[in-house]
């Protein structure tokens, strides 16, 4: 009788020791990578720190975005001037929109 009681107690202790590991929360996923976005339009203004682009779509209101230019910003083709058509690859962060790549599509005539 004593050995049955000991086995029963041992089974309860072993089962109780494994229970917390089963009830733990699953590991949290790594933070999602910031998704690149694109914006195409005409350059309205550009300086060393920012680039403003205006996009006009027929039948819709025009939209304007201003992008921060940093040391990581890359210019493909050439550095645009006012009235150039560009495509901007950017990310949105706490500080606003930051240009990663500016692709010159067409220079003004």
C-alpha positions as CSV (number, residue, x, y, z in Angstrom):
1,X,0.0,0.0,0.0
2,X,2.8,2.3,0.8
3,X,4.5,1.7,-2.5
4,X,1.2,2.5,-4.4
5,X,0.9,5.7,-2.4
6,X,4.6,6.6,-3.2
7,X,4.1,5.9,-6.9
8,X,0.9,8.1,-7.0
9,X,2.7,10.9,-5.2
10,X,5.7,10.6,-7.6
11,X,3.3,10.7,-10.6
12,X,1.6,13.9,-9.3
13,X,5.0,15.6,-8.7
14,X,6.3,14.7,-12.2
15,X,3.0,15.9,-13.8
16,X,3.1,19.1,-11.8
17,X,6.7,19.8,-12.8
18,X,5.9,19.6,-16.6
19,X,2.7,21.6,-16.4
20,X,4.3,25.1,-16.3
21,X,6.3,24.4,-19.4
22,X,3.1,23.5,-21.3
23,X,1.3,26.6,-20.2
24,X,3.9,29.2,-21.2
25,X,3.0,31.7,-23.8
26,X,4.4,31.1,-27.3
27,X,7.4,33.2,-28.2
28,X,6.5,36.6,-29.7
29,X,7.2,37.0,-33.4
30,X,10.0,39.3,-34.4
31,X,8.9,42.9,-35.2
32,X,7.6,43.2,-38.8
33,X,10.0,44.7,-41.3
34,X,9.0,48.1,-42.5
35,X,7.5,47.8,-45.9
36,X,8.9,50.0,-48.7
37,X,6.4,52.2,-50.5
38,X,6.6,54.1,-53.8
39,X,5.4,57.5,-54.9
40,X,5.7,58.9,-58.5
41,X,5.2,62.5,-59.6
42,X,6.8,65.8,-60.5
43,X,9.4,67.4,-58.2
44,X,8.0,70.6,-56.8
45,X,11.1,71.5,-54.7
46,X,14.4,69.9,-53.6
47,X,17.2,70.9,-51.3
48,X,19.8,69.1,-49.3
49,X,17.4,67.9,-46.6
50,X,14.1,67.3,-48.4
51,X,12.3,66.5,-51.6
52,X,8.7,67.5,-52.4
53,X,6.8,65.5,-55.1
54,X,3.3,66.2,-56.5
55,X,1.3,63.4,-58.0
56,X,-1.7,64.2,-60.3
57,X,-4.1,61.5,-61.4
58,X,-6.9,62.2,-63.8
59,X,-10.3,62.3,-62.1
60,X,-8.8,62.5,-58.6
61,X,-7.3,65.2,-56.4
62,X,-3.6,65.7,-56.6
63,X,-1.4,64.7,-53.6
64,X,1.9,66.0,-52.4
65,X,4.4,64.3,-50.2
66,X,7.6,65.6,-48.7
67,X,10.5,63.2,-48.1
68,X,13.5,63.6,-45.9
69,X,16.8,63.1,-47.7
70,X,19.5,61.4,-45.6
71,X,23.0,60.0,-46.2
72,X,21.4,56.6,-47.1
73,X,19.3,58.2,-49.9
74,X,20.5,57.0,-53.3
75,X,19.8,58.9,-56.6
76,X,19.5,56.7,-59.7
77,X,20.1,58.4,-63.1
78,X,21.0,61.9,-61.8
79,X,20.0,64.2,-59.0
80,X,16.6,65.6,-60.1
81,X,15.7,69.3,-60.5
82,X,12.3,71.1,-60.2
83,X,9.7,69.7,-62.7
84,X,11.6,66.4,-63.1
85,X,9.5,63.3,-63.0
86,X,10.7,60.9,-60.3
87,X,9.8,57.7,-58.5
88,X,10.6,57.7,-54.8
89,X,11.0,54.5,-52.8
90,X,10.4,55.5,-49.2
91,X,9.6,54.2,-45.7
92,X,7.4,55.8,-43.1
93,X,8.8,56.2,-39.6
94,X,8.3,58.2,-36.5
95,X,10.0,61.2,-38.1
96,X,7.9,61.0,-41.3
97,X,8.6,59.8,-44.8
98,X,12.3,59.1,-45.6
99,X,13.5,58.6,-49.2
100,X,15.6,55.5,-49.7
101,X,16.0,55.8,-53.5
102,X,15.0,58.5,-56.0
103,X,14.8,57.3,-59.6
104,X,14.9,60.0,-62.3
105,X,12.2,59.2,-64.9
106,X,12.3,62.3,-67.1
107,X,14.0,65.6,-66.9
108,X,12.1,68.9,-67.7
109,X,12.3,70.2,-71.2
